[in-house]
Amino acid sequence: MADRSFLDWPFFDEKHTALSVDLEAWAAENLNTIDHADTDAACRNLVRVLGKAGWTNYTGVDPVNEASALDVRALCLIRETLARYDGLADFSFAMQGLGTGAISLFGNQEQKQKWLPLTRSGKAISAFALTEPQSGSDVANSTMTATMDVDHYVLNGEKTWISNGGIADVYAVFARTGEAPGAKGLSAFVVPADTKGLNIAERLDTIAPHPLATLRFENCRIPNSSLLGKSGDGFKIAMSVLDVFRPTVAAAALGFARRALDEALARAQSREIQGQKLFDMQLVQGHIADMALNIDASALLIYRAAWAKDSGQPRITREAAMAKLFSTEQAQKIIDQAVQIHGGDGVKSGQKVEQLYREIRALRIYEGASDVQKVIIARQALSQFQGGN
């Protein structure tokens, strides 16, 4: 059983503790028999099941309550728990939030009322279409265009590595409208998946199977009402969404790490070598100590960032970058140590630690690669230093 003492930390309200207890019970009952044979079907089913249970309500604001806000601590707790049980369940939940994050934060009431009831209930699947073949993490270098044509925008270009690409019902799409060079010339749009001119150019296979695709937009016409926020605000919208959801990526990594520690402890207690338990070897105890230490350090960074956002801090760029960088990098090391403790069984296909080893790698890349997070943290540090002198 994963350590849950962190729920007593002052970052959380009573509602978060209750949420965690309820989700733990639900996950234990519903997530141990997920069929992953057909990834698309599994994700569709998971979104439906998560929606029916009410968990996807947390992925978007309540469109009826204008004062409603995303609860970042709840999002992190949910992702951490789901990831500990099943990586695809975490993915399915997370993409509902990321895909509609721009609508929750910047959508008008019409956009919110049209899409959020569907995504929050699990009746529609959403996706976040930001990355392009040549730009990757360099969002300001995006080249996909959105050209005005009377009462429509015409989209042309490609997006790639789009999670839920091919199964989504709606995409948040970022394209260059040209108000200014670089970051200031981007805008964001809501694009239904069945819009003419939007095609799936390629499905992408990865070491941990998820629905991923390259999208191609060819003279794809969308009404002016599809614009999210103001024209030219696309970069600000994208960064604001990532501010919210980067800590949740870290939380997913934390969930993977907690599961790896549990698996390592179980192995160390049950395996005997030369007449003694594996755990009794001091080197193994050293590994376990490192794993436990870095799990707690990750949790502190994650829930600091989430608490800061929920407490009204307008931007948590520094805190989110620190949480994502540290937690994903440490989770990779923790899972690697768990594989080592398992010996040959650790690399056997189908073993939980082998699955975790494949699942964790992508988290160090998506929503801002680790090297990008270092740049962000360094620039924030310099800005704070200059501001204080």
N, C-alpha and C positions, 0 to 999 in steps of 0.2 A: 504494500500500500504506500503510495507516494506521500511524502511529508506534506501536511496541510497546516502546520503551525503558523505559516506565513499569513494565514487569514486573520490572525490576531494583531497584525501590524496596524498602525494608525492610518495607513493609506485607505482603508476600507470602511464603508458604512455597513450597518446591519443587513441591508438589502443585498449587499455583495456576498456576504457570508451565506445568507439563505440561498442565493442563486447558486453558489458553488456546491452547496450540499445537495440541492435538488438536481442539478446537472450531473453530479457524480453518480447519484442513484440511477438516473435515466440512462446515462452512458453505459453503466455496467450492465444494464438490462438490454440495451438496444444496439450496441456497437461491437459486440464480440463475434457476430456472425455475418458481417458484411461481405457480400460476394463481389470480388474485384475482377472477375473474369472479363466483363465488358465494362470498361472504364466509363464510357459515356452513360450507359444505363445505370451504373452505380451512382454516379454524380446526380443524375436526374432523380433517382430514388432517394438519395440522401437529402437533397434540397426539399423534396416533398415531405420526408419524415421529420426533418428538422423544423419545417414550417408547421406541420400538424401539431408538433409538440410545443410550438410557440417560441423556439430559440431564435429563429430568424427575425423575430420582431425587433431584436436588438440591432440588426444590421442597418436600419434606417430610422429616421425620425418619424414620429407620429404625424401624418399629414393633416389630421384633424386638429391637433394641438399645436398652434403656432409657436408656443414656447418650448416645445419638445426639442431635446438635444441628444446627440449621440453620447452614450455612456461608455467612455473609453476603458475604464476599469472593468466593466462588464464584458466588453468585447475581448479584452485580454484574458480574463478568467475563463471565458467560454472557449477561446482558441487554445489556451493551455490545456484545458481538460480534454477537449476533443482530440487534440494532437497526441495526447498521452494514450488514448484508446485506439485511434484510427486516423492516419494521415489524410486519407481522402475525405473523411468527415470534416476535418479541420479546413481543408481546401474548399469544400462545398459551402461551408458557412462563411468563410472569409471572403470569397469572391462575391457573395451577395452584398456584403458591406462595401468592398472596394468598388464594385461595379456601379453601385448607386450612391456612393459617397458624394459625388459632385452634385447629384440631385438633392440629397439631404442638406448639404451645406449651401448650395447656390441656386437650386431650382426655384422657380416661381410656384405658386400654389397649384396652378393647373398641372404642371409637370409632376409635382409631388403627389397630387391626388390621382393622377393617371397611373403612375408606375409603382409608387411605394407600397400601396396595399397589395399589389401582386407579388412584389419581391419579398416583402416582409412575411407574407403568408406561405411562401414557397411555391406559389402558383406560376411564377415567371422567374427565369434565370437571367442574371445580369453579368456584364463583363466591362472591364476597364481597358480601353484601347489607346495606349499612349506610345509604346515602344515602336520604333521603326527600324528597318534593316540596317541603315547606316548611322543611326543616332544612338541607340542603346540608352544609356543613362544620361546622355547629353540632350535633354529635352529641348533646349533652346535651338538645337540644330535640326529640328523636325522640318521635313519638306512637304509633307502632305498638305494639299491646298483645299481651301473652302472659298469658292468664288461667288460673289453675289450675282444673282440673276433675277431681277425684279423682286418677287416675293419668295424666292428660294435661295438656298446655298447649294452649290454643286461641288461635291467632294471628289477628289482624285488623288490616288496614292495608295500606299500600303502600310499596314501595321503588322507587326510580327510578335511572336511569343505571347500571344493574347490568351490568357487563361479563360476557360469556358468558350473559347473560339470554336464555333461549329455547333454548340448546343445552347448558346445564349439566346434569349428572346429580345434583349435590348443591350446596346453598347453605349458607354460614355466615350465619345471620340474627340480627339484633340487634333486640330488642323490649323494651318497657317492662313490667316485672313489678311495679313500684310499691313496692319496699322503702323508697324515699326519693325526694324530689323530684330532678329534674335528672339529673345523670350517675350518681348512686348508685342509681338505680332501673331500670337496664337490665340485661338478661341476654342471653346468646348461646346459639344453638341450631344443631344440625345438622339440616337439612331436606332429605330426598331430593326431587328434582324432580317425581316422580310422586305426591307426597302430595296427597290429595284436598283441594280448597280453595285450592291454590296454582295461580294462573293467570297467563298472560302477558297483561297488559292492553294493552301497546303495544310494538311494536318501534321503536327510535329510530335515525334516520339521521343521520350526521355527515359532516363534510368529509373525514375519513379513515375509510372504512368499517370498522367493527368490529361484532361481535355485541353489541348493547346493548338493554336492555328495561326497561320498567316492570313490576314484579311486583305482583299483587294477592292478598292473603291474606283469604279469607272463611271464617270458622269453620274454619280449617285446624287439625286436631287432630294433635298429635304426642305420642309417649309421653314421660314424665318423663325417660327415659334419653337423650333428645335434648339435654338441657341440657349446655352446655360449662362446665366449671369450676363455680363456685358461683353461686347465684341472687344477682343484684345486682352481679356482677362484669363485666357486659357492657362497660362503658366502659373499664375497665382492660384487658380482653382486646383490645378494638378498638385502643386506643392502643399496646399492646404489639406487636400485629401490624404496625401502621403504622410503629412504630419500626424494625422489621426491614426492611420493604419500601420505605419512603421513600428510603433510599439507592439502592435498585435502580431506582426511577423516575429518579433523577438519572443513574444509569449508562446507562439507555436513552437519555436525552437526550444524554449524552456520545457514545454510539454514533452517533446521528444527526449530531451536530456533527463527529465525526471523518470521517464519510462526506462531509459537506458540504465540509470542507476538502480532502479528496482530489479531489472533483469540481471545486472551484474551482482547485486547482493544475493539474489536467489541462487545464482550459479556458484558464487563463492562459498555459500553456506552448504550447498548440496554436493559439491565436487570434492573428492579427496585425492591428494597427491602425496605419496610417500608416507602414508599413515596419518596425515593431518588434513584438516579442512583447508581448502584453498584460502579462505578468509584469514586463517591463522598465520599466513605468510606475510611478513612485514611489508614486502614490496606491494602486495595486493592491497593491504591496508593503506599504503601510501596513495595508490590509485583511487581508492574509494574516498579518501580524505580530500584529494584534489577535486574529484567529481562533486562531492557535497558542497565544498567551499564555493566553487564556481557556479553552482546552481543557485545558492543563496545570493551571491553577488549579482547574478543576472536578474533574479527576481527583484532585488532592490532597485536596480536601474529601470527595469520595466515599469514597476508600479509607481516609482517616482514620476516618470514621464506621464503615465496615465492619470495619476492624481493631479499633476500640474495642469493638464489639459482640462480635466473635469472641474478644477477649481477656478477656471476662468482665464488662465494664461492664454493670450491670443495665439501665440506661436510657441511650439516646443521643438523647434528644429534641432537644437543642440541636444536636448534630452532624448529625443526620439532616435537621433543618429547614434548616440552613445549606447542606448539600449539595444538597438538592432545590431550594431557592430559587435559589441561584446558578447551578447547572448548567442548569436548565430555562430560566431567563431568558437566560443567555448562549447557549445552544444556539439559541434563537429568533433572536438577533442574528447569530450565525454563519451560520445557514442563510439569513437575509435577505441577508447580504453575499455569500454564494455565488450566490444568485439574481441579485443586482446584477451580479456579475462575468460571469454568463452572458448578460446583456442580455435581448433578447426571447425567446431560447430558454429562459430561466429560468422563464418563466410558461407555457410550452407544455405542454399536458396530456400526461402520460406521461413527461416528463423527470424524472430522479432528483431534482434539486433542487426541482422543483415538488412531487413526492411528499413529500419531507422537509418542505417548507413547510407542507403540510397535516397531516402526522403530528405535528409538534412542538407544535402549539398546545394540544392537550388536556392535555399533560403539565404545563402551568402551572396547571391547574385540578384535576385528579383527585388523590386521596389528600392533599388539603389544598392549597387554592389559594395562590398566591404571597403574597397579602396576609395570609392566615392564618399562613403560615410566618414573616412579619415579626413578627406579634403574639407567636408562640411564642418567637422569638429574643429579642425585647425583654423579655418576662417572665422568661425564663431569665437574661438579663443582670442584671435588677433583683434577682432572687432570689440570684444569686451575690454581687452587691454588698452586699446586706443581710446575707447570711450571713458576709461577711468583715469586717463592722463592728460 
